[in-house]
Amino acid sequence: MNQVPEIAVTELADDAVVVDVREPDEWNAGHAPGAIHVPMGDVPARLGELPETDEPLPIICRSGNRSGRAVQWLQQQGFDVVNVAGGMLAWKRAGKPITGEEGLPPVVL
């Protein structure tokens, strides 16, 4: 198994563009303000929606497991991507901003 490149949440700007591969209910409850939502199962069909960046594109989920698998797959497709270590749980622990979709206080499911 290839080593999955990781980045710590503390290395990302609060408004960093990250791709969130969690499910819609998790996304709606709370996500990073600059995140783009592409559920993991939709990634292969939505590659054209991934932003082009000069730096490796951070991929995030709840804890880092799903995003790690997405990073491996995207690397095989030739994308320059990096897993956000610890996922949204680490994002929240680091005190970074979280926004929700339903007008409720944002949470990480």
KEFIBA-283045 format. One record per atom (N, C-alpha, C): residue in three letters; x, y negated, z negated. Coordinates in steps of 0.02 Angstrom, whole numbers, plus 50000, padded with zeros to 5 digits. Each point is the difference from the previous one (the first is absolute). Example, Ala and Ser with C-alpha at 12.3 -4.5 7.8 and 13.67 -1.06 7.14 Angstrom:
// KEFIBA-283045
ALA506605028449610 ALA499554994150000 ALA500454994050000 SER499824994750036 SER500424994149997 SER499614994549963 
END
This chain:
// KEFIBA-283045
MET500425006050000 MET499584994050000 MET500444993850000 ASN499834995350043 ASN500394993850003 ASN499884995949938 GLN500504996349980 GLN499934995449944 GLN499574994150023 VAL499494998549961 VAL499554994550018 VAL500304993549973 PRO500134995050043 PRO500264993749975 PRO499484996549957 GLU500224997149944 GLU499544996749954 GLU500224992949987 ILE499514996049980 ILE500134993249978 ILE499624998949935 ALA500304996549953 ALA499674998649936 ALA499524994250010 VAL499445000149963 VAL499524994550006 VAL500324993349982 THR500505000149957 THR500334993949979 THR500414997050057 GLU500135003950053 GLU500374997450058 GLU499534997050052 LEU499365000549989 LEU499514997550048 LEU499704993449975 ALA499884995450047 ALA499664993849982 ALA499285001649980 ASP499704995749958 ASP499315001149979 ASP499525000350059 ASP500164996450054 ASP499564999850059 ASP500305004050057 ALA500445004849984 ALA500325004150052 ALA499475003650042 VAL500145000850064 VAL499585004050043 VAL500185007349987 VAL499525003749972 VAL500085007249988 VAL499415003550033 VAL500115006250020 VAL499455004150027 VAL499775004649945 ASP499364999349981 ASP499695003949946 ASP499635005950032 VAL500235006149984 VAL499715006050031 VAL499485003549955 ARG499774996549948 ARG499515003049955 ARG499315000250033 GLU499545003549967 GLU499325000650025 GLU499624993449990 PRO499454999150038 PRO499634993649996 PRO499764998149930 ASP499785004949958 ASP499784998149933 ASP500574997549958 GLU500605002950009 GLU500594997649963 GLU500194993050023 TRP499984998950066 TRP500164993550030 TRP499524994749974 ASN499355001450002 ASN499494995249979 ASN500084998049928 ALA500215004749958 ALA500074998649928 ALA500584995249986 GLY500545000550038 GLY500564995449989 GLY500605001850043 HIS500294994850031 HIS500585000950044 HIS500454993849999 ALA500605000850025 ALA500464994450006 ALA499714994850047 PRO500074993549985 PRO499694994750041 PRO500215000250074 GLY500635001850014 GLY500235000050070 GLY499955006750034 ALA499645004749969 ALA499975006850027 ALA499545000650060 ILE500175004850042 ILE499595002050057 ILE499755007049984 HIS499345001050006 HIS499715006549982 HIS499965004650060 VAL500375005549997 VAL499965005350051 VAL499995006649961 PRO499405002749986 PRO499985006349961 PRO500445005350032 MET500315004249958 MET500495004850024 MET499755004150059 GLY499385002349997 GLY499735004150054 GLY499924996250065 ASP499994993449997 ASP499924995950060 ASP500664997750030 VAL500555001149964 VAL500654997350023 VAL500175002150072 PRO499945006550018 PRO500195001850069 PRO499604996350054 ALA499364998749987 ALA499574996750049 ALA500084992450000 ARG500334997349948 ARG500024992749993 ARG500724997349999 LEU500465003650032 LEU500704997850001 LEU500074993050029 GLY499574998250047 GLY500034993450031 GLY499844994349952 GLU499695001649943 GLU499834994949951 GLU500564998649951 LEU500525004150001 LEU500564998949953 LEU500384993950022 PRO500134995549953 PRO500344993850018 PRO500735001250019 GLU500244996150047 GLU500715000350018 GLU500384995349954 THR500525002549969 THR500394996049953 THR500755000950015 ASP500394995449976 ASP500735000550007 ASP500295004649947 GLU499645001049946 GLU500225004249945 GLU499595006550002 PRO500235005249965 PRO499595006149995 PRO499314998249972 LEU499485002950028 LEU499314998749980 LEU499835004149938 PRO499814996749944 PRO499835003749939 PRO499325003450006 ILE499975006349978 ILE499385003950000 ILE499855001649927 ILE499364998949980 ILE499825000849929 ILE499375004249993 CYS499965003649944 CYS499385003549982 CYS499914998949924 ARG499695004749965 ARG499894999149929 ARG500655001049961 SER500345005650014 SER500595001749960 SER500635001250040 GLY499955000250066 GLY500585001150042 GLY500025006750036 ASN499545004649983 ASN500015006550032 ASN499734999950071 ARG499394997450009 ARG499714999750067 ARG500414995450045 SER500214994349973 SER500394995450042 SER500675003150019 GLY500285004249956 GLY500625003550016 GLY499905004650060 ARG499445003650001 ARG499855004450057 ARG499894995850063 ALA499664994449993 ALA499884995650058 ALA500664997350027 VAL500454998149954 VAL500664997550021 VAL500375005350040 GLN500005006249975 GLN500345005450036 GLN499725000750070 TRP499345000150006 TRP499685000950065 TRP500164994050046 LEU499944994049973 LEU500134994050041 LEU500724999850023 GLN500475002249957 GLN500705000250020 GLN500085004750061 GLN499655005649999 GLN500045004750055 GLN499734996950065 GLN499564995049993 GLN499724996650059 GLN500444994150020 GLY500554998949963 GLY500474994750018 GLY499894993449965 PHE499584999949948 PHE499874993749964 PHE500524999049945 ASP500174993749988 ASP500464998149946 ASP499564998349940 VAL499925004849955 VAL499544999449944 VAL500365002049935 VAL499704997949944 VAL500285001549934 VAL499425001049951 ASN500095004949956 ASN499495001549950 ASN500064995349941 VAL499434997349976 VAL500014995849941 VAL499995004649939 ALA500575000349965 ALA500085004649943 ALA499484998449946 GLY499645005249979 GLY499514999149947 GLY499334997350022 GLY499954998050063 GLY499374997850029 GLY499674994249964 MET499334999850006 MET499624994549970 MET500035000149924 LEU500115005949971 LEU500075000349927 LEU500614996049979 ALA500565000850036 ALA500604996149984 ALA499904992650016 TRP499634998550054 TRP499844993150019 TRP499644996649942 LYS499505003549973 LYS499624997249944 LYS500444999249938 ARG500405005249985 ARG500444999749941 ARG500494994250005 ALA500204998350061 ALA500484994550010 ALA499664993249994 GLY499344999949990 GLY499644993749992 GLY499884996450065 LYS500035003650056 LYS499894996850065 LYS499254999050011 PRO499824995250043 PRO499294998550010 PRO499645005750035 ILE499375000949981 ILE499575005050031 ILE499344996550016 THR499745001550059 THR499364997150020 THR499525005750016 GLY499354998849989 GLY499495005050013 GLY499544997750056 GLU499575004450020 GLU499554998650056 GLU499284998749978 GLU499825001849939 GLU499305000049982 GLU499824994749949 GLY500424994949990 GLY499854994849953 GLY500085002049927 LEU500235006149990 LEU500125002449932 LEU500734998949982 PRO500185000149936 PRO500704999649982 PRO500385005850033 PRO500554998550034 PRO500355005350036 PRO500335005049953 VAL499965006350019 VAL500325005549962 VAL500355004650049 VAL500455004049973 VAL500335005250040 VAL499695006649981 LEU499675003150048 LEU499685006649987 LEU500515005550009 
END
